[in-house]
Amino acid sequence: MSKDIVERFSDRLGYTEKERELFQESGHRIRQVRRMSEAAPRFSILAEVIASRHCNSGHTKGQTLLMDIDGNFITKHCPKKMCVYLISQLTIPVALINERINEGLDPNHFHFMRQVSCLDVGVECMGYGQVMVAVSVVPRDPLPTTV
């Protein structure tokens, strides 16, 4: 019989036996691992630049940043340079998406922070520039079939 998803998760993270026991306390972490593992092959998180003015990192309108459902950037689908002041703002939308998946809800129907801006306030407000992204959950492209 194959290993349970929670066992595979514990193996991947290198949990000790004691940490495995601690992880089992309460049901929320096990439910999260199981639901996220079901969603992972089906969805990605997309942050698309919808506005950009004077960005020092070069983010431009239409540019996309793609993450797996856990919030890890898929670097081959991201710009070579990404601004920490922009990507740090993705923390809450990714957490909201993860929470909705954990509760068995549509991951795109979160209310707050569907759009986020970098922390720069723009030259008019004593800053340098400003970038805004729209965050959504998108279906993963089907995996190519091998012959």
N, CA, C and O of each residue as an XYZ file, in Angstrom:
588
protein
N       0.836     -1.187      0.000
C       0.000      0.000      0.000
C       0.884      1.256      0.000
O       1.919      1.293      0.666
N       0.469      2.270     -0.745
C       1.264      3.494     -0.813
C       1.091      4.313      0.469
O       0.114      4.157      1.202
N       2.062      5.181      0.711
C       2.023      6.013      1.910
C       0.893      7.027      1.828
O       0.574      7.531      0.751
N       0.303      7.315      2.950
C      -0.700      8.359      3.089
C      -0.051      9.714      2.788
O       1.149      9.890      2.996
N      -0.829     10.644      2.310
C      -0.321     11.977      1.948
C       0.346     12.667      3.141
O       1.338     13.376      2.971
N      -0.194     12.464      4.341
C       0.396     13.085      5.531
C       1.770     12.483      5.824
O       2.684     13.202      6.227
N       1.923     11.178      5.627
C       3.233     10.538      5.800
C       4.230     11.071      4.781
O       5.379     11.355      5.119
N       3.790     11.205      3.533
C       4.680     11.727      2.491
C       5.075     13.168      2.785
O       6.222     13.560      2.568
N       4.121     13.956      3.278
C       4.396     15.338      3.653
C       5.437     15.379      4.771
O       6.392     16.152      4.703
N       5.254     14.552      5.792
C       6.191     14.494      6.918
C       7.577     14.060      6.456
O       8.584     14.594      6.919
N       7.628     13.088      5.542
C       8.909     12.645      4.991
C       9.590     13.773      4.225
O      10.790     14.004      4.377
N       8.813     14.475      3.399
C       9.378     15.548      2.563
C       9.979     16.659      3.419
O      11.007     17.235      3.065
N       9.327     16.959      4.557
C       9.824     18.023      5.424
C      10.864     17.535      6.424
O      11.459     18.330      7.151
N      11.080     16.214      6.455
C      12.102     15.673      7.342
C      11.716     15.686      8.807
O      12.583     15.858      9.664
N      10.438     15.510      9.122
C       9.994     15.491     10.517
C      10.595     14.311     11.268
O      10.721     13.211     10.729
N      10.959     14.556     12.509
C      11.364     13.472     13.399
C      10.089     12.760     13.853
O       8.981     13.222     13.584
N      10.256     11.646     14.536
C       9.087     10.908     15.039
C       8.276     11.774     16.004
O       7.046     11.762     15.967
N       8.959     12.521     16.863
C       8.281     13.416     17.815
C       7.511     14.511     17.064
O       6.377     14.830     17.423
N       8.127     15.084     16.024
C       7.449     16.122     15.240
C       6.240     15.550     14.511
O       5.230     16.238     14.360
N       6.325     14.314     14.061
C       5.176     13.663     13.419
C       4.017     13.545     14.397
O       2.863     13.766     14.030
N       4.328     13.194     15.645
C       3.290     13.096     16.673
C       2.668     14.464     16.939
O       1.448     14.590     17.036
N       3.518     15.492     17.057
C       3.014     16.850     17.295
C       2.137     17.321     16.136
O       1.113     17.974     16.338
N       2.556     16.978     14.924
C       1.805     17.376     13.733
C       0.400     16.792     13.746
O      -0.538     17.416     13.249
N       0.249     15.600     14.310
C      -1.040     14.910     14.331
C      -2.019     15.546     15.326
O      -3.225     15.315     15.235
N      -1.505     16.355     16.284
C      -2.382     16.996     17.263
C      -3.339     17.938     16.546
O      -2.935     18.705     15.672
N      -4.582     17.874     16.917
C      -5.629     18.678     16.289
C      -5.776     18.237     14.833
O      -4.828     17.717     14.245
N      -6.929     18.436     14.265
C      -7.161     17.953     12.911
C      -6.896     18.948     11.810
O      -6.885     18.582     10.634
N      -6.680     20.205     12.167
C      -6.609     21.235     11.126
C      -5.418     21.061     10.192
O      -5.551     21.309      8.994
N      -4.263     20.645     10.696
C      -3.093     20.507      9.830
C      -3.240     19.326      8.876
O      -2.839     19.402      7.714
N      -3.804     18.257      9.364
C      -4.008     17.080      8.509
C      -5.022     17.410      7.421
O      -4.822     17.073      6.253
N      -6.102     18.065      7.806
C      -7.102     18.477      6.813
C      -6.466     19.406      5.776
O      -6.732     19.271      4.581
N      -5.639     20.337      6.217
C      -4.978     21.273      5.310
C      -4.084     20.540      4.322
O      -4.140     20.809      3.122
N      -3.263     19.618      4.807
C      -2.353     18.880      3.933
C      -3.149     18.077      2.910
O      -2.792     18.047      1.733
N      -4.201     17.440      3.339
C      -5.002     16.627      2.413
C      -5.698     17.495      1.368
O      -5.668     17.171      0.181
N      -6.315     18.573      1.785
C      -7.033     19.428      0.822
C      -6.074     20.133     -0.126
O      -6.360     20.273     -1.315
N      -4.936     20.578      0.399
C      -3.954     21.249     -0.462
C      -3.364     20.260     -1.467
O      -3.102     20.624     -2.614
N      -3.157     19.020     -1.045
C      -2.610     18.028     -1.970
C      -3.601     17.705     -3.080
O      -3.192     17.372     -4.193
N      -4.890     17.798     -2.797
C      -5.903     17.599     -3.839
C      -5.943     18.782     -4.807
O      -6.163     18.599     -6.004
N      -5.729     19.994     -4.289
C      -5.795     21.206     -5.109
C      -4.514     21.448     -5.904
O      -4.558     22.040     -6.983
N      -3.383     20.999     -5.383
C      -2.077     21.312     -5.986
C      -1.963     20.959     -7.459
O      -1.462     21.780     -8.227
N      -2.397     19.788     -7.895
C      -2.251     19.484     -9.329
C      -3.290     20.190    -10.205
O      -3.180     20.175    -11.431
N      -4.285     20.799     -9.587
C      -5.378     21.401    -10.348
C      -5.266     22.911    -10.511
O      -5.789     23.468    -11.477
N      -4.588     23.584     -9.576
C      -4.604     25.050     -9.564
C      -3.225     25.657     -9.372
O      -2.323     25.029     -8.818
N      -3.077     26.899     -9.845
C      -1.925     27.758     -9.563
C      -2.471     29.104     -9.120
O      -3.646     29.406     -9.329
N      -1.621     29.904     -8.512
C      -1.995     31.264     -8.115
C      -1.282     32.225     -9.066
O      -0.069     32.142     -9.258
N      -2.048     33.126     -9.649
C      -1.525     34.084    -10.610
C      -1.613     35.489    -10.032
O      -2.665     35.901     -9.542
N      -0.514     36.216    -10.090
C      -0.500     37.640     -9.752
C      -0.129     38.364    -11.045
O       0.991     38.240    -11.542
N      -1.083     39.117    -11.577
C      -0.850     39.829    -12.837
C      -0.735     41.317    -12.571
O      -1.580     41.910    -11.900
N       0.325     41.915    -13.105
C       0.522     43.350    -12.932
C      -0.558     44.082    -13.725
O      -0.643     43.952    -14.946
N      -1.384     44.855    -13.011
C      -2.465     45.597    -13.670
C      -2.158     47.087    -13.765
O      -2.827     47.820    -14.493
N      -1.145     47.530    -13.029
C      -0.715     48.930    -13.118
C       0.736     49.006    -12.670
O       1.148     48.340    -11.720
N       1.496     49.829    -13.371
C       2.898     50.010    -13.003
C       3.352     51.393    -13.454
O       3.175     51.786    -14.608
N       3.943     52.117    -12.506
C       4.508     53.429    -12.819
C       5.868     53.546    -12.158
O       5.990     53.440    -10.937
N       6.884     53.764    -12.968
C       8.233     54.055    -12.475
C       8.792     52.970    -11.557
O       9.416     53.282    -10.543
N       8.580     51.719    -11.896
C       9.050     50.611    -11.053
C      10.550     50.404    -11.219
O      11.025     50.145    -12.325
N      11.281     50.516    -10.144
C      12.729     50.343    -10.154
C      13.139     48.909    -10.482
O      14.249     48.683    -10.962
N      12.264     47.942    -10.232
C      12.570     46.536    -10.521
C      12.149     46.129    -11.926
O      12.443     45.022    -12.375
N      11.457     47.031    -12.617
C      11.075     46.759    -13.992
C       9.757     46.026    -14.177
O       9.476     45.537    -15.271
N       8.943     45.939    -13.135
C       7.621     45.311    -13.307
C       6.783     46.182    -14.242
O       6.713     47.400    -14.077
N       6.145     45.539    -15.228
C       5.352     46.258    -16.223
C       3.950     45.673    -16.300
O       3.723     44.508    -15.973
N       3.022     46.501    -16.738
C       1.634     46.073    -16.883
C       1.567     44.843    -17.793
O       2.204     44.796    -18.845
N       0.787     43.855    -17.365
C       0.632     42.624    -18.130
C       1.587     41.520    -17.704
O       1.376     40.355    -18.039
N       2.630     41.872    -16.975
C       3.589     40.871    -16.493
C       2.891     39.951    -15.492
O       1.998     40.382    -14.763
N       3.302     38.686    -15.460
C       2.674     37.743    -14.539
C       3.707     37.085    -13.637
O       4.855     36.868    -14.022
N       3.268     36.780    -12.442
C       4.044     36.022    -11.469
C       3.185     34.812    -11.127
O       2.057     34.963    -10.659
N       3.708     33.619    -11.357
C       2.930     32.406    -11.148
C       3.480     31.632     -9.956
O       4.688     31.448     -9.810
N       2.558     31.187     -9.112
C       2.923     30.409     -7.924
C       2.166     29.093     -7.923
O       1.102     28.969     -8.529
N       2.735     28.114     -7.232
C       1.944     26.913     -6.982
C       0.933     27.268     -5.899
O       0.955     28.378     -5.367
N       0.068     26.352     -5.577
C      -1.024     26.640     -4.651
C      -0.517     26.931     -3.234
O      -1.230     27.529     -2.428
N       0.722     26.505     -2.932
C       1.307     26.779     -1.619
C       1.933     28.172     -1.543
O       2.326     28.617     -0.464
N       2.028     28.863     -2.684
C       2.622     30.190     -2.695
C       4.087     30.199     -3.079
O       4.753     31.223     -2.926
N       4.604     29.094     -3.570
C       5.985     29.047     -4.057
C       6.020     29.547     -5.491
O       5.235     29.094     -6.325
N       6.917     30.472     -5.786
C       7.019     30.991     -7.141
C       7.522     29.914     -8.091
O       8.476     29.200     -7.781
N       6.885     29.799     -9.234
C       7.342     28.910    -10.299
C       8.220     29.792    -11.176
O       7.727     30.477    -12.072
N       9.512     29.772    -10.915
C      10.432     30.780    -11.444
C      10.488     30.836    -12.958
O      10.729     31.904    -13.520
N      10.274     29.721    -13.634
C      10.312     29.777    -15.100
C       9.113     30.544    -15.659
O       9.082     30.855    -16.850
N       8.132     30.849    -14.819
C       6.962     31.629    -15.223
C       6.905     32.980    -14.512
O       5.832     33.562    -14.350
N       8.063     33.468    -14.092
C       8.137     34.746    -13.378
C       9.243     35.595    -13.985
O      10.139     35.073    -14.649
N       9.183     36.908    -13.757
C      10.280     37.764    -14.217
C      11.578     37.400    -13.496
O      11.562     36.868    -12.386
N      12.698     37.697    -14.150
C      13.997     37.404    -13.521
C      14.204     38.231    -12.262
O      14.815     37.762    -11.302
N      13.694     39.468    -12.263
C      13.776     40.327    -11.081
C      12.382     40.490    -10.515
O      11.440     40.801    -11.245
N      12.248     40.279     -9.212
C      10.979     40.516     -8.533
C      11.260     41.355     -7.291
O      12.194     41.085     -6.536
N      10.452     42.350     -7.104
C      10.648     43.303     -6.018
C      10.087     42.769     -4.696
O       8.934     42.343     -4.637
N      10.888     42.791     -3.659
C      10.466     42.315     -2.345
C       9.290     43.146     -1.810
O       8.452     42.628     -1.073
N       9.229     44.419     -2.177
C       8.142     45.263     -1.695
C       6.816     44.927     -2.359
O       5.755     45.248     -1.824
N       6.869     44.285     -3.516
C       5.660     43.807     -4.186
C       5.311     42.396     -3.737
O       4.182     42.134     -3.323
N       6.278     41.486     -3.818
C       5.939     40.092     -3.526
C       5.582     39.876     -2.056
O       4.862     38.931     -1.732
N       6.071     40.733     -1.169
C       5.704     40.602      0.248
C       4.213     40.837      0.456
O       3.634     40.339      1.422
N       3.595     41.584     -0.437
C       2.171     41.884     -0.300
C       1.270     40.723     -0.722
O       0.054     40.781     -0.544
N       1.868     39.670     -1.280
C       1.097     38.500     -1.705
C       0.823     37.539     -0.556
O       0.059     36.587     -0.721
N       1.426     37.768      0.593
C       1.274     36.866      1.734
C      -0.185     36.680      2.136
O      -0.642     35.547      2.287
N      -0.908     37.756      2.309
C      -2.296     37.644      2.777
C      -3.201     37.028      1.712
O      -3.975     36.131      2.049
N      -3.155     37.453      0.450
C      -4.014     36.776     -0.533
C      -3.732     35.274     -0.638
O      -4.665     34.481     -0.763
N      -2.466     34.880     -0.588
C      -2.141     33.448     -0.662
C      -2.699     32.729      0.565
O      -3.234     31.627      0.443
N      -2.581     33.336      1.735
C      -3.137     32.726      2.952
C      -4.657     32.618      2.868
O      -5.230     31.616      3.294
N      -5.312     33.641      2.321
C      -6.774     33.590      2.162
C      -7.172     32.468      1.200
O      -8.132     31.739      1.452
N      -6.443     32.337      0.118
C      -6.704     31.274     -0.860
C      -6.517     29.910     -0.198
O      -7.350     29.018     -0.357
N      -5.430     29.755      0.538
C      -5.174     28.486      1.228
C      -6.264     28.176      2.244
O      -6.688     27.027      2.366
N      -6.711     29.169      2.961
C      -7.776     28.962      3.949
C      -9.070     28.527      3.271
O      -9.766     27.647      3.778
N      -9.399     29.130      2.139
C     -10.621     28.746      1.420
C     -10.516     27.297      0.936
O     -11.481     26.538      1.027
N      -9.347     26.918      0.422
C      -9.152     25.525     -0.004
C      -9.312     24.599      1.194
O      -9.967     23.561      1.101
N      -8.713     24.977      2.315
C      -8.785     24.181      3.542
C     -10.234     23.964      3.992
O     -10.561     22.917      4.550
N     -11.081     24.933      3.756
C     -12.476     24.839      4.173
C     -13.371     24.246      3.080
O     -14.585     24.147      3.257
N     -12.771     23.853      1.953
C     -13.550     23.246      0.876
C     -14.358     24.258      0.073
O     -15.366     23.903     -0.538
N     -13.922     25.524      0.068
C     -14.636     26.593     -0.632
C     -13.917     26.963     -1.930
O     -12.748     26.625     -2.116
N     -14.615     27.653     -2.815
C     -14.017     28.120     -4.064
C     -12.853     29.060     -3.731
O     -13.063     30.081     -3.076
N     -11.639     28.738     -4.166
C     -10.481     29.543     -3.785
C     -10.472     30.950     -4.374
O      -9.727     31.802     -3.891
N     -11.273     31.218     -5.400
C     -11.299     32.545     -6.006
C     -12.306     33.485     -5.369
O     -12.347     34.662     -5.726
N     -13.105     33.016     -4.458
C     -14.159     33.855     -3.893
C     -13.754     34.497     -2.575
O     -14.578     34.627     -1.670
N     -12.496     34.898     -2.461
C     -12.087     35.652     -1.284
C     -12.407     37.121     -1.535
O     -12.451     37.563     -2.683
N     -12.626     37.860     -0.488
C     -13.115     39.234     -0.623
C     -11.986     40.264     -0.537
O     -11.854     41.115     -1.417
N     -11.188     40.189      0.503
C     -10.160     41.199      0.723
C      -8.879     40.865     -0.035
O      -8.517     39.698     -0.186
N      -8.216     41.885     -0.497
C      -6.884     41.814     -1.094
C      -6.834     41.008     -2.381
O      -5.875     40.274     -2.620
N      -7.854     41.140     -3.206
C      -7.825     40.556     -4.549
C      -6.842     41.329     -5.423
O      -6.324     40.808     -6.411
N      -6.598     42.570     -5.045
C      -5.584     43.398     -5.682
C      -4.712     43.955     -4.573
O      -5.206     44.384     -3.531
N      -3.397     43.942     -4.813
C      -2.470     44.487     -3.825
C      -1.449     45.363     -4.536
O      -1.147     45.165     -5.713
N      -0.931     46.324     -3.807
C       0.086     47.237     -4.333
C       1.386     47.040     -3.585
O       1.404     46.612     -2.431
N       2.472     47.360     -4.265
C       3.760     47.350     -3.576
C       3.735     48.425     -2.490
O       2.820     49.248     -2.440
N       4.725     48.410     -1.642
C       4.756     49.364     -0.526
C       5.199     50.764     -0.924
O       5.043     51.703     -0.144
N       5.752     50.919     -2.130
C       6.165     52.243     -2.584
C       4.916     53.074     -2.843
O       3.939     52.576     -3.402
N       4.946     54.316     -2.445
C       3.770     55.179     -2.548
C       3.769     56.062     -3.792
O       2.817     56.808     -4.019
N       4.817     55.985     -4.594
C       4.877     56.803     -5.800
C       5.586     58.120     -5.559
O       5.692     58.592     -4.427
N       6.069     58.705     -6.645
C       6.870     59.927     -6.561
C       6.068     61.100     -5.989
O       6.635     61.986     -5.349
N       4.752     61.107     -6.217
C       3.909     62.199     -5.700
C       3.864     62.211     -4.175
O       3.582     63.247     -3.573
N       4.136     61.077     -3.549
C       4.056     60.956     -2.089
C       5.416     60.674     -1.458
O       5.505     60.008     -0.426
N       6.464     61.181     -2.082
C       7.830     61.068     -1.577
C       8.444     59.678     -1.787
O       9.451     59.343     -1.163
N       7.844     58.880     -2.656
C       8.400     57.571     -2.985
C       9.025     57.595     -4.361
O       9.494     58.642     -4.808
N       9.042     56.470     -5.038
C       9.687     56.351     -6.342
C       8.725     55.929     -7.443
O       8.720     56.522     -8.521
N       7.922     54.922     -7.184
C       7.022     54.374     -8.189
C       5.946     53.556     -7.511
O       5.801     53.601     -6.289
N       5.185     52.803     -8.304
C       4.160     51.969     -7.694
C       3.698     50.900     -8.674
O       3.591     51.136     -9.878
N       3.425     49.712     -8.126
C       2.953     48.580     -8.911
C       1.763     47.968     -8.203
O       1.746     47.870     -6.976
N       0.750     47.550     -8.984
C      -0.413     46.867     -8.433
C      -0.622     45.575     -9.200
O      -0.490     45.538    -10.424
N      -0.954     44.499     -8.460
C      -1.248     43.212     -9.087
C      -2.645     42.749     -8.691
O      -3.146     43.067     -7.612
N      -3.260     41.988     -9.599
C      -4.518     41.301     -9.309
C      -4.172     39.844     -9.050
O      -3.399     39.244     -9.797
N      -4.741     39.277     -7.995
C      -4.423     37.910     -7.583
C      -5.631     37.024     -7.839
O      -6.759     37.368     -7.483
N      -5.377     35.870     -8.466
C      -6.462     34.921     -8.719
C      -5.914     33.504     -8.762
O      -4.711     33.281     -8.898
N      -6.829     32.561     -8.644
C      -6.493     31.148     -8.775
C      -6.888     30.735    -10.181
O      -8.005     30.986    -10.632
N      -5.950     30.098    -10.864
C      -6.188     29.682    -12.253
C      -5.987     28.174    -12.362
O      -5.212     27.587    -11.608
N      -6.690     27.555    -13.306
C      -6.461     26.111    -13.499
C      -5.069     25.872    -14.058
O      -4.569     26.658    -14.862
N      -4.455     24.795    -13.634
C      -3.143     24.420    -14.179
C      -3.333     23.896    -15.578
O      -4.319     23.221    -15.874
N      -2.384     24.210    -16.441
C      -2.408     23.638    -17.784
C      -2.291     22.133    -17.665
O      -1.583     21.626    -16.794
N      -2.973     21.429    -18.525
C      -2.805     19.973    -18.473
C      -1.366     19.579    -18.724
O      -0.672     20.189    -19.538
N      -0.927     18.559    -18.019
C       0.452     18.100    -18.207
C       0.597     17.477    -19.572
O      -0.301     16.773    -20.034
N       1.735     17.729    -20.236
C       1.926     17.131    -21.567
C       1.984     15.611    -21.460
O       2.529     15.066    -20.500
N       1.430     14.952    -22.432
C       1.485     13.483    -22.444
C       2.783     13.051    -23.076
O       3.255     13.664    -24.035
N       3.361     11.992    -22.537
C       4.607     11.472    -23.094
C       4.297     10.278    -23.962
O       3.378      9.509    -23.679
N       5.059     10.129    -25.009
C       4.840      9.012    -25.944
C       5.835      7.906    -25.682
O       5.813      6.882    -26.365
